[in-house]
Amino acid sequence: GDYALLPVFQPETETYYVTVGKDTTSINIAATPVSATASISGTGTVLLTPGQNQISIICMSQAGIKKTYTVIVTKTE
């Protein structure tokens, strides 16, 4: 299913939260770079364990500037 980031994505905000049900075993992390020359890592399917799961998404600009966003996925127990 689709889950909403809290707060809603803003480039200046680096930490986001998502809560999923206890039966959710994985989550797909998708991200789109603002610039076609930027790269993103840390996306794809992530297996979840009960409790908090911290996922880092790293954006790298063509100039080599790195920004890390963190998504904390809480799987209810």
Disulfide bonds with the S-S distance in Angstrom:
none
